[in-house]
Amino acid sequence: MGSLWIGPPDRMREFPDAARDYERTVELGVTEFRALSGSVTATSLATPPRRLRFSFTGLAEDDARWLEALARRVFGPLPLAVLDPAALNLLDGPQSQGYGPPSGYQLTGGGTLATQADRRVTVATPSAPAFLRWRHPHWIGWPVVPGVPVGFASALAPAAGACVLEWFTATGAANGTTDPAAAPFVVPPAGTVFVRPVVQLTASTTPRLVGPAWLSFGTAPATGLSAPLGDGCPAMVVTAYTDRPQPLSRDMSVDLTEVRRTAS
């Protein structure tokens, strides 16, 4: 996309100027226990939260006040959407490669979802049409930017089905869908705030691997059996910020952390 977008999903703001410092980290939460025998047992978080840090120099007053408003929760105790310019695939990591948990998917119209021993997800659809949807962990779909085209490709298409994009408003009301295609790349219709990727599946009693999938903003995804590892588009809250006013501008830094439930 080229720019950072941040804010509540229905009113994100673009920051076209590159941040002076830009950090992306994952809190793995790994803990080691060493027994007297010398063996080591390690535990880690099941869903490691992601963290972002942006530092800006010479921000215009309007942009600085926007970041300050987000940090002070002027718009309420709600999580923020952050569209990271370095993210190629907006699906979560396991989703982008066709892995579980199965809660990352939704199957309607008949059929079964299953997880193999290697954590890859399979789908069987005895009747058609059936619809496999990728689920965002927090919102009804992925936040979009007005005027920026959305692309979606899946390893299931076109052999086992066709890709569809479902559009939603800020309240979660349906706002139309795209026509089934091998890999749609479409500008969201007016009033769209969220998008949800779907594959309209053909009938098959034999379980098929869900496989890799690619949700992109601004760049058409490539079709085929591979997709870049998903960076996700997590709901986030500001956990810290600094503000250093200058005579004609402001220097600011903002720290954000992924959340799975509504902030309070």
HELIX and SHEET records of a PDB file:
HELIX    1   1 GLU A   61  ALA A   71  1                                  11    
HELIX    2   2 GLY A   93  GLN A   97  1                                   5    
HELIX    3   3 PRO A  102  GLY A  104  5                                   3    
SHEET    1   A 3 ARG A  13  PHE A  15  0                                        
SHEET    2   A 3 LEU A   4  GLY A   7 -1                                        
SHEET    3   A 3 ALA A  81  LEU A  83 -1                                        
SHEET    1   B 4 ASP A  21  VAL A  26  0                                        
SHEET    2   B 4 ARG A  50  LEU A  59 -1                                        
SHEET    3   B 4 ARG A 250  GLU A 258 -1                                        
SHEET    4   B 4 MET A 236  PRO A 245 -1                                        
SHEET    1   C 2 THR A  31  ARG A  34  0                                        
SHEET    2   C 2 VAL A  40  THR A  43 -1                                        
SHEET    1   D 4 TYR A 105  THR A 108  0                                        
SHEET    2   D 4 ALA A 130  TRP A 134 -1                                        
SHEET    3   D 4 PHE A 194  LEU A 201 -1                                        
SHEET    4   D 4 TRP A 142  PRO A 143 -1                                        
SHEET    1   E 5 TYR A 105  THR A 108  0                                        
SHEET    2   E 5 ALA A 130  TRP A 134 -1                                        
SHEET    3   E 5 PHE A 194  LEU A 201 -1                                        
SHEET    4   E 5 GLY A 161  PHE A 168 -1                                        
SHEET    5   E 5 ALA A 174  THR A 177 -1                                        
SHEET    1   F 3 THR A 112  THR A 115  0                                        
SHEET    2   F 3 VAL A 121  THR A 125 -1                                        
SHEET    3   F 3 SER A 204  LEU A 209 -1                                        
SHEET    1   G 3 PHE A 185  VAL A 186  0                                        
SHEET    2   G 3 VAL A 150  SER A 154 -1                                        
SHEET    3   G 3 ALA A 213  PHE A 217 -1                                        
END                                                                             
